[in-house]
């Protein structure tokens, strides 16, 4: 009976994975969304049947990928499959939500590094260079549009954007780590309600308004900012390390700032829609995003929420 259930569930999830892979390859826009969910069938199967049977499931998915796709897709299937298996195994070991997310982030990030190496070596494709070229083309198109309208672009803004373009190749570690986190978070977010319906008790993440970084993050951030003022050779190990640390710490502090905004609006009973509107507006306007980062620094430094509670 158990073997029958295992085979049935395996066949259903394997078919689901094949459909998701097909959609992600051949249907634009929708396919991009489906490609983010490829690890979900592996996570669910592993949580249900353990990593040993999940390994056979992975072999079956690789066989289907090679049969209906191309050889170049095999590393992608392996990357999503192994990441889903690790996250599912952490669920079977009843690890808490943060350990599952951390484990998924680490494995996804490692797999993304391997994919980057494989595409660079065997397909001769450098994804960061392609991204940089795309940004440069976008900048050139914007300049041409402004010229056709008889308007001159802001020279200072152009110089800042061009300087930012030059840093893209050095941000590879940050890009891979953030991409790994996003993929792990989406995989967990989609798999959680499915596992709950199957009878598993899954911890919920606290709402964003309760998100709070340790105060030590602020000191790390200040230290990195001070070091960044030291003159460093572009492309050196210290330059790359400081650039990536500063990027990740700034994102964390921005998240702290948004957490404070959600906390304040929740206390004022303004509703979630207004908080979401603030996020959309500030993300579209970089100078407003700086204001959110300042809020995050103030909240970390002065512990505004605890002060409010004490009053």
N, C-alpha and C positions, 0 to 999 in steps of 0.2 A: 504493500500500500504506500509506504513511504517512498519507495523507488519510483512508483507510478506518479506520485505527486511531484517528486523532484524532476522527473523527465518532462512532465506536462508543463510545469512552471518554467523550466529551462527553455522548452520549445517556444512558449509564448513570449518570454522576454527576449529570446534570440531573434524572433520575428520582429518584435518591436524595435530592437536595436537596428536591424537591417532596414526597416522602413525609415527610421530616423536618419540613418546614414545616407540613404538614397535621397531623402528630402533635402538634407543639408548640402548635398552635392549638386543637385539639379534644379532646385527651386530657389530663386533669389529671394532675399529678404527673410522669408519664412525659414529658409534653410539656415540662415545665420543664427536664428533663434534656436532651431533644433540642434545645431552643432554644439551649443553650450550644454545640452542635456544628455549627451552621449554616455556619460558615466552613470546615469541614474539606474538603468537596468542592471548593471554590474553591482551597484551598491545594494539594491533590493535583493538580488539573488544571493549575494554573500551573506547578508543579514539573515536570510531565511535558511541557508543550507551550509554556511561555513566556507572557508577559503579553499579547501581541497577540491570540493565540487565546483567552486567558482573558477578554479584554474582550468578545469575541463570546459567550462562555459566560455572562458577567454579563448581557448584553442578553437572552439567552434565558431566564435565571432571572427577570429583571424581567418579561418577557412572561408567563411562567407564573404569576408571583405576581399580576399584574393580571388574568389570565384566570380563575384559580381562587380568588383571594382578594379583597382589597379594595385600593383605592388607598392607604389608610393603611399597608399593609404594604410598599409599595415602598421607603420609606426604610430599613426594617429589612433588607430583602434587600440593598439597596445597601451598608448599613453592614457587614454580615457578609461580603458578597461582596468588597468592596474591601479589607477587612482580610485576608481569606484570600489574595487575589491578591498583596498586598504581601509577606506572609510566604512565599508560594510563590516569588515572584521572588527573595527573599533566599536561599532554598535553591538556586535555579538559579545564583546568583552565588557559591555555596559560602561564604557568610558563616558565622561561628561561631554556636554555639547562643545566646549572649548577645545578639548583634546581631539575630538572628531574633526573639528574645523581646522585645527593646527596640523593634524596628520594629513588631511586632504590637501592643505596648502603646500606643505613640504613636498609631497609626492607629485602633485601637479606641477610645481615649480621645477623639480628635477626632470620630469618628463618633457617640459617645455624647453629646458636647456638641451636635452638630447635631440628634440625635434629641430631646434635651431641649428645644432651641429650637423645633423643629417641633411637638412635642406641646403646648408652652406657647402658641405663637402660633396654630396652626391648629385644634388640638383643645381648647384652653383647659384643659389638664391640667397641673398642676404636681406632678411626681412626688414631690418632697421634701415638699411640703405634705401630699400623700396619705399619705406614709410617717409624717409627724409625727402626723396625725390617727389613723392606725392604732395608733401607740404610745400615744396618749392614751386611745383606747378600751380598749386592753389594760390600761392602768394602772387605769382606772375599773372594769373588770370584776374585776380582782384585788382592788381595795379592797372591792367589793361582796361578793365571795366570803368575804373575811376577816371582814367585818361579820356575814355570815350565820352564820359559825362562832363568833361571839362573841369574835373576836380583833381587836386593834387593830394596824394596820400601823405599822412603824417610821417615825416622823416624819422623822428625819434622812435615812433612806434615800429617803423620798418626795421630800424637798426636793432631794436630789442628782439623783434621776432627772428631776424636773421641770426642773432647771437644765440637765441634759444635753439634754432635749428642745428647749430654746430654741436650742441651738447647731446643731441639725441643718441648718437652711437655710444656715448659713455653712460647712458642711463639704462643699458641692457639689464643689469641686475635688478634694478627697481621695477622695470617693466615686467620682467619675468615673475618676480615675487608678487607684484600686485595682480598680475593676470592669474597666477596660481590661486591667490586668495579669492578672487572673483569667481573663478570656476568652482572652487570648493564650496563657496557660500551658496551659489546657485544650485549646485548638485544637492547639497543638504536641504536647502529651502524647498526644492521640488519633491525630494524623497520623503521628507518628514511627514506630510499629511497622508501619503500612501502607506507608510509603515504604521502610522496610527490606526488607519482603517483595518490593517491586518492584525491589529491587537498588540502592537509594540508600544511601550511607554517611552515617549521621547520628550526630553526636556525642551521647553521653549526658550528662545533667546529673550532677554529682557527688552522692553521697548527702548528706542533710541534715546529718549529723554533720561534714561537711567544709566546711559553709557558714561563711564568716567575713567580717565587714564590715571595711573599713579603719578604723583607729583614729581617723581624723579625724571619723568619724560621731559618736563620743562627744563630741568638742569642739563639734560643731554642735548636738548635743542639749543639752548644758549651756548653750550660749549662748542657744538658743531658750527653755529653761526660765527662765533669768535674765530675759530680755526679757518673758516671760509674767507676771512679777510686777509689771511696770510697769502702772500704771492706764491702760487704753485704753477708748475709747468703743466700746460694742458695735455692731458693724456697720461700723466703720471699716475702711479697707484694711489697716492694720497689724494690727488685731484678727483679721481673716480670714486674713491671711498667717501670723501666728504660730500661730493655732489649727490650720491645715492642716499647717504644717510640723511642729508638735509631734505631731500625730496620726500622720503618716507615719513620723517618726523613732521614735516609740514602738513602732510595729508592726515596724520593722526591728530594734530592740533586742530585742523579744520573740522574733523569729525567731532572733536570736543566742543568746538564752537557751535556746530549744528545741534549737538545734544543740549547745549544751554538754551538755544532758541526753542527747541521742542519742549523743554522743561518749562520755560517761561510761558509759552503759549498754552500749554496744558493747564498750568496753574490759573491762568486768566480765562480758561474755558473758551478759547478762540476757535478751537476745532483743528483737526489735522490738515484740512485743506489749505489753511493759511500757512502752516509750516511747510507744506510741500511746495506751495507757491514761492515762498522765500528761497527754498533750495533751488528751484528752477531758475529764478531771476538771478541769484548770486552766481550760479554756475555759468550762466550765459554772459556775465559781466565780471571779468577778472578783478577790477578794482574793488568791487563789492565783496569778492571772495577774500580779499585782504582784510576787510572788516570782520568777516567771520573768523578768520585766523586770530585777529586781535582779541575777539571775544573768548576764543579758546584759551589763549595765553592768560587773560585776566581770570577766567574761571579756574584754571589750574593754579595760578599764583595766589589768589585770594579766597578760593573755595566759596564762591558766591552762594551756592545752593545750601550748604550747611549753615552759613550765616543767616540765610533767610529762614531756615527751619528753626534756628535758635531764637530768632526774634518772635 
